[in-house]
Amino acid sequence: MEYAPAISQVATLLADPKRSALLWALIDGASRGGDELARLAGVSLSSAGAHLSRLCAAGLLTPEARGRKRYFRIAGPEVGAAVEALAHVCVISAPRPAQPAECGSPVTATMRQARCCGEHLGGEVAAALLSRLQAGGWLELEGPQLRLTPGAHRALRRGACLCRRYPHGSGSEPSFAKVGAGPVRI
């Protein structure tokens, strides 16, 4: 197997807690200004600027100029996936406290509630949505994949909704009636 020296360079950048905090503040895919990132990461504006420059130079962040202000976003889904994978490793390898401590960061609470995770939804809202779709008979687990149930296919073809909780539109041929029998990514 061939050695990839770039792994060490990226790992060195991510090893700094301030840079990791800056990346984590962008994990939801949003574009944020340096001042907002500094506040969310708990660093000074000048310190954030230096760290953001290093992350941009390494190709982990993409800067966007909007007038006099610079905004930053994660450079691509691979970077987001790597940061989330490292965060997951940290969570599963950390010793568990008797009572989980609540972090005061607004980003942590927001990220726990709802976020985009690559090309799918993540967080409590996505978990609740998945649970409701399975409990309502819309989705079923087939091996590692989720599939629309036959009843969901029929309902979508009719343009009807199974919830019957409130009136909402449906047509004879809704655009979502063309959902195939393939796997559904949640």
Secondary structure, DSSP 4 states (H G I P E B T S, - for coil): ----HHHHHHHHHHHSHHHHHHHHTTTTS--EEHHHHHHHHT--HHHHHHHHHHHHHTTSEEEEEETTEEEEEES-HHHHHHHHHHHHHHHHHSPPPSSPPPP--HHHHHHHH-EEETTEEESHHHHHHHHHHHHTTSEEEETTEEEE-HHHHHHHHHT--S--SS-----SS-GGGG--SS-B--
